[in-house]
Each structure stands twice: as C-alpha cells, then as structure tokens.
C-alpha cells in the first residue's frame, strides 16, 4: 500500500476511534488510561506524516475531536513529568497543536501553553526547543506564538491560573482561575 493510501487509512481509522469518544468521559478517566495510549499512537502517526498528510488530517477533524486532543495534551504533559519523558511531552504539545488548528478569537492559547513550558523545565527539556519542534506542525499564527512563548523566561503556572498538585499517583495540573 502506498504511503498516501496508508495515511488515508490511518485518518479513517482515527476518525472512527475518535467518534466513539466523549470529552466528558475521557476527561474523567484515570491517568494513565488506554485512551491516552491510543491518542498517543494517533499523534505519533500524525508526526510521521508529510505536511500535506498532516493538513488533510487536520481538515477532517470535527471540533469535538479537537477537544479530545486538547485534553490529551495536558494529560500527556502530566505523564511526561511523572515518567520524566520528553516523548510524552512532545506528543502532548502536538496534541495541543492539533486541538488549536483553528483558534477562536476569544481563546487565550497562552493559558494552555503555560503547562507545557512548566513541564519542559521540570524534566530538563529546554522550552524553546520543545516549542520550536511543536511549531513545525502548527498553522503559521500558532507557530509564531509557539516560538515566542518557548523563549519566554517569565512563565509560571500561577500567573496562568494553574497549580501543581501532588497526589499518590504523582503530579497533576489543575486549572483554577
């Protein structure tokens, strides 16, 4: 099977899987979950696609499916800290890139990005490097924001409405603005 057909098959299978998920149910799942693992596989396959294939994938996603990637992103960032894993953190921020392919004018993406910046520093991943890598997969406006945000030195969770909780399972990030 040629790569284009293989990627189309991947996209169709991803759509079918995503259609069976509900945001509210995924949000409440224990961390980690089999859904986290499956979404990580989808993100990893997205990363291996060509720019044209990635664009096609983005164009097929419904808004409710994008929301799943937004939730995945922060769950993956949490797992990245718990496992000291740069791969989980990159998958998470790329999930955020997928979720924010179309950004509402009322949406403050910086609030979401603060968690990735914090987690990168926590596991020794240079935020500028992480954000530059994620920018490769973003629309131009978001790519520009990622580059500039990754270079900021004044980022802390509290200023963006987040706090880090210590739980028996490990850290967890909660929004409480």
Secondary structure, 3 states (H helix, E strand, C coil): CCHHHHHHHHHHHHHHHHHCCCHHHHHHCCCCCHHHHHHHHHHHHHHHCCHHHHHHHHHHCCHHHHHHHHHHHHHHHHHHHHHCCHHHHHHHHHHHHHHCCCCCCCCCHHHHHHHHHHHHHHHCCCHHHHHHHHHCCCCHHHHHHHHHHHCCCCCCCHHHCEEEEEECCEEEEEECC
